Amino acid sequence: MLSAGELFLALLLQISSVLQPQETIEATSHDVIVVGAGSAGLYAAKTLENLGYNVLIIEASGRVGGRVKSATLGDIRVDLGAEEHYLSAGENPIWGEINQRYGEQIYIQPYQGLSAYSMDGGAGTCWSSRSAQNSCSNDPDVSKVDEFWDWYWRPELHQNPDSTLADDVFTEYGVGPSHRAYHLYDSGIAGGSFATNLHKLGARSLALESNEWTLSETTRVITDKDLGYADALSHLWWEDVISSNDLLLNAPVKAIDTTGDDVVVTDANGDKHLARQVIITVSVGVLQSGAIDFSPKLPSATVNAYTRIGFDAGMKIALSFSRAWWETEGEPLAWLVTEGVSGACWVPSDYKVRSTSHILMCYPMGDNSRLLTTFGAEGGEVAIVTAVLEDLDQTFPKALGAASEFFLDFIIQDWGADPYTRGAYSFPTVDTVHLIETETARLNLRAPVADKRLFFAGEATHLTHPATVVGAIHEGERAAMEVHAVNGSPGDAP
């Protein structure tokens, strides 16, 4: 029998064992942490690893690539995120690497064929061909849109820094929201090129940024039907980056603490990760949402910077059909702008070699995307597709109801509803650019904070080609080299 003292000691040990944590989570330690495994984050990790740094990449979702994403529909790989490649050997490392690996024949000019513009509820839909039954040259409201492309980028024609592009379009062309051609500017131009609505674009900011563009104006797309943009980048770089660095998937970053000597990053699983420096490559939409808790709070200059950059909801909807019902003029369709939720559409299967599929890709941005997301919340993806098909059904007088009749399958990528992107890509608002050399939100967001321990990078921080994969890659490399200039000591993790 145990004595009273022995019983007390046994009880004390029992209580002590209950109070001790049953599982001890040890923090990881790396030279540098990269938050986000999109193009900017992966290229930053690639650059740092080449310099000898021990890098941890933390990704919120279950995949790498960010807003570059490929999937199979019909017999082709479709791109559900970035799709266009810029013909620019000097400024664009992607262009050179893909040409070298796959040969020059891998690229083809996209959007070949006729353009069509739905008008007057579909009854007045016109085509860019002069021989069409209803040629757009006979519709002054449609033909006038061509003038936009030589007008929007001239700063001297957009002097008011507080004017939206919708304001300037109304002043210049007399086209407002109630005008029959407003959707051509709103869905076709603001949505199709800048992933937002016309009234959200800053007219002068857009003109100033456009004058700084350094990539080629010529775009190409991948013609191999079995190769998407994400596939190509994975083969070129990302497979090596993943194998050479530590990677955490399904680990949204919830907090970043710089109050101590080291940066402590806490993910949604409760795990902590220490580093000397951190490169943050999440989208502007994620920053704006406040999903990451910074301690201490980020400087007001940084918050003001990412708040002033535009970032809107957006989708890509790939639809497969049993026949190309849209070829009512007997020629391929290069570009379509509808009056409804579909926005702008094109036919990626037309430039995929040996494809037998008929794929229409639609690009609802801004308000169209939000409306479709609402439909999806109420009725699932079927409700989204139904709304798009109803829009397409009335687009061409010669093919009424054809979209629904020949529909086969679909893929929807809702970037706005994705909690780890919260939108499509950045655009300039009225507050994004004041003086292009010194006062831009993109430039201000680049500035390191927390005694040069936190760095920001992504397509939204690039000054001359934002909203591109090339811009994201350049920014990842830029941030990595800035970290190296501060750190300079690979292999010195906390």
PyMOL commands that set and color helices and strands:
alter all, ss='L'
color gray80, all
select helices_A, chain A and resi 4-19+39-50+93-102+104-106+120-122+136-138+140-150+155-157+165-173+182-194+198-200+203-210+229-244+284-289+300-308+348-351+367-393+397-399+402-406+441-446+459-461+469-487
alter helices_A, ss='H'
color red, helices_A
select strands_A, chain A and resi 28-35+55-58+70-73+76-79+85-86+107-108+114-117+126-127+219-222+246-248+253-257+263-267+272-280+293-295+309-311+315-321+333-337+344-346+358-363+407-414+426-428+433-435+439-440+454-456
alter strands_A, ss='S'
color yellow, strands_A
deselect
rebuild
show_as cartoon
